[in-house]
Amino acid sequence: MIPLAILTCGGTFDKVYYDALSDYSIGAPCAPDLLAEAGMQDGWELIEVMRKDSLDMTDDDRQTLRTAAASCRASRLVVIHGTDTMAESAAVLADITDKTIVLTGAMSPARFRQTDAPFNLGFAIGAALTANPGTYVAMGGRLYPHDQVKKNREQGRFEPTTPAS
């Protein structure tokens, strides 16, 4: 059995920009190329769930993601997701208690030269392989329990919703 599954939903992580007006679409998943560059060629499987900006995700889309995560053979999952509604999707996944699920994304597309995507993906994989079962958000080098994180759009980062202990 493959120990790790990477489920992709799209989001900024996989965006492709077409022109100076920032017209974009969600392209093919970037995770395989990033992992190949890092030398991580096996021990994981990719499951493309959808190609959507998280602002366009519906409750039905979140249920599709939940079904994919729950039925996945791997017990350790990384979910690549858009950052705007990542916490909402994490809440839908939180009742899957027999798996370690780590959601991550990027503030700028993986296809850009300056991006947080490779770092966030690597950090999320490390967290998924070592954390206790539960649902988490991994962004900017920090791992948050799914119900203790929010996106600060003005600062372009994720923050705890409760004071750090």
Solvent accessible surface area in square Angstrom, and as a share of the most:
residue,aa,sasa,rsa
1,M,173,0.77
2,I,58,0.29
3,P,68,0.43
4,L,1,0.00
5,A,0,0.00
6,I,0,0.00
7,L,0,0.00
8,T,1,0.00
9,C,1,0.00
10,G,1,0.01
11,G,1,0.01
12,T,26,0.15
13,F,0,0.00
14,D,2,0.01
15,K,18,0.08
16,V,38,0.22
17,Y,77,0.29
18,Y,146,0.56
19,D,70,0.37
20,A,110,0.85
21,L,158,0.79
22,S,67,0.43
23,D,83,0.43
24,Y,80,0.31
25,S,44,0.28
26,I,25,0.13
27,G,11,0.11
28,A,50,0.39
29,P,21,0.13
30,C,12,0.07
31,A,0,0.00
32,P,42,0.27
33,D,97,0.50
34,L,24,0.12
35,L,8,0.04
36,A,50,0.39
37,E,146,0.65
38,A,82,0.63
39,G,54,0.52
40,M,52,0.23
41,Q,131,0.58
42,D,115,0.59
43,G,27,0.26
44,W,44,0.15
45,E,40,0.18
46,L,61,0.30
47,I,51,0.26
48,E,77,0.35
49,V,28,0.16
50,M,27,0.12
51,R,117,0.43
52,K,66,0.28
53,D,17,0.09
54,S,2,0.01
55,L,114,0.56
56,D,90,0.47
57,M,17,0.07
58,T,69,0.40
59,D,115,0.60
60,D,111,0.57
61,D,23,0.12
62,R,19,0.07
63,Q,93,0.41
64,T,69,0.40
65,L,1,0.00
66,R,62,0.23
67,T,85,0.50
68,A,22,0.17
69,A,0,0.00
70,A,44,0.34
71,S,83,0.54
72,C,12,0.07
73,R,155,0.57
74,A,0,0.00
75,S,51,0.33
76,R,68,0.25
77,L,0,0.00
78,V,0,0.00
79,V,0,0.00
80,I,0,0.00
81,H,0,0.00
82,G,3,0.03
83,T,10,0.06
84,D,41,0.21
85,T,18,0.11
86,M,0,0.00
87,A,32,0.25
88,E,91,0.41
89,S,0,0.00
90,A,0,0.00
91,A,60,0.47
92,V,40,0.23
93,L,0,0.00
94,A,29,0.23
95,D,93,0.48
96,I,9,0.05
97,T,106,0.62
98,D,105,0.54
99,K,14,0.06
100,T,2,0.01
101,I,0,0.00
102,V,0,0.00
103,L,0,0.00
104,T,0,0.00
105,G,0,0.00
106,A,2,0.01
107,M,69,0.31
108,S,28,0.18
109,P,3,0.02
110,A,13,0.10
111,R,106,0.39
112,F,89,0.37
113,R,214,0.78
114,Q,137,0.61
115,T,37,0.21
116,D,43,0.22
117,A,0,0.00
118,P,61,0.38
119,F,120,0.50
120,N,1,0.00
121,L,2,0.01
122,G,41,0.39
123,F,63,0.26
124,A,0,0.00
125,I,9,0.05
126,G,36,0.34
127,A,10,0.07
128,A,0,0.00
129,L,74,0.37
130,T,113,0.66
131,A,18,0.14
132,N,115,0.59
133,P,82,0.52
134,G,20,0.19
135,T,7,0.04
136,Y,35,0.13
137,V,0,0.00
138,A,0,0.00
139,M,9,0.04
140,G,60,0.57
141,G,30,0.29
142,R,115,0.42
143,L,65,0.32
144,Y,9,0.03
145,P,55,0.35
146,H,45,0.20
147,D,94,0.49
148,Q,70,0.31
149,V,9,0.05
150,K,100,0.42
151,K,52,0.22
152,N,31,0.16
153,R,144,0.52
154,E,156,0.70
155,Q,109,0.48
156,G,39,0.37
157,R,125,0.46
158,F,15,0.06
159,E,31,0.14
160,P,43,0.27
161,T,67,0.39
162,T,65,0.38
163,P,127,0.80
164,A,79,0.61
165,S,163,1.05
